[in-house]
Amino acid sequence: MKLIMISGDGQGAGKTFLARKLTDDQSQIFSIVNLVRAQLQMKYPQYDWYNKAPEYKLQTVVANSKKTIMQHLDELGRGKKKEDPLIWAKQMVDVLQYARDIDKQHTVVLDDIRFVDEYEYIKKSLSAENILHLHASYDRAKPEPLYENEKLRQLADYIVSRQKHASSRIAEQ
């Protein structure tokens, strides 16, 4: 299996856009955050946890908790990571192995690498695979100081720069 891992300069760097360009369909794209979303979907099924629109995540408040979608995603993700720093990476390895062995995927893309320890764990666990690490670079990306984007940039096999004219195409989609 070919595994392409994508990190990026921050929110809006084009990680998911790049993943879509590298694959034939959505079934080949995986996100660590979807593991977090799945848990929240079970707890609060009335909300669209898979909605990636920044406005939705920042402005939608979960009635029971008075916290936004983004706050819930961040708190659950970080909370579980404090208990086991590799919890999400371990689960993602299982998901990717299933995609390879059961779904018979030949090429998959992991579009949200944000921590070096998770990157290294996934890379080591799937070392027999053909692995490529791309870093999406865009000078207008919103910085994410809680993530290790700069360190991941340095570890990337290739840096893919997003051109200014690409922003208008991305906004249309």
C-alpha positions, 0 to 999 in steps of 0.5 A, spaced: 500 500 500 502 507 498 501 511 504 501 519 503 501 523 509 500 530 509 502 535 514 501 543 513 503 550 515 496 551 519 488 551 518 487 553 510 494 550 508 490 546 503 491 539 506 485 536 505 484 539 498 491 536 496 489 529 499 483 530 494 487 531 488 491 525 490 486 520 490 480 517 486 475 518 491 473 520 498 474 512 501 482 513 500 482 519 505 483 518 512 483 523 518 485 522 525 480 527 527 475 523 524 476 518 530 475 524 535 469 526 531 466 519 531 466 519 539 463 525 539 457 523 534 455 518 539 455 522 545 451 528 541 448 525 535 444 531 533 450 535 531 454 535 524 461 533 527 464 532 520 462 539 518 469 542 516 467 549 515 471 553 520 464 557 521 460 551 523 466 549 528 467 555 531 460 558 532 455 552 533 454 551 541 453 544 543 447 546 548 448 541 554 455 543 555 455 551 552 462 549 548 463 550 541 464 544 536 471 546 536 472 546 543 469 539 544 474 536 538 480 539 541 478 537 548 477 530 547 483 530 542 487 533 547 484 529 553 485 522 550 492 524 548 494 526 555 492 519 557 496 516 552 500 520 547 499 515 541 492 513 542 489 516 536 496 514 532 494 507 534 487 507 532 489 510 525 494 504 524 488 499 525 484 503 520 489 504 515 491 496 516 483 495 515 483 499 509 489 495 506 487 488 508 479 488 508 478 494 503 484 492 498 486 500 498 492 500 494 493 508 495 491 512 502 492 519 504 492 521 511 490 528 511 492 531 518 498 529 521 499 534 526 504 531 531 511 528 530 510 522 535 504 520 531 507 521 525 513 517 527 509 512 530 504 511 524 511 511 519 514 505 524 508 501 525 507 501 517 514 501 515 513 495 510 509 500 506 511 505 501 510 512 505 511 519 502 510 525 507 508 531 504 507 538 507 502 543 504 505 550 505 501 556 504 503 563 507 496 565 508 494 559 513 492 560 520 497 558 524 496 553 529 501 554 535 498 548 539 501 543 533 508 541 531 507 544 524 514 547 523 517 540 525 513 536 521 515 541 515 522 539 516 521 532 516 517 532 510 519 528 503 517 534 499 513 541 501 508 542 496 507 550 496 500 553 494 499 558 489 495 564 490 491 563 484 489 556 487 486 560 493 480 562 488 479 555 486 479 552 493 474 557 495 469 555 490 469 548 492 
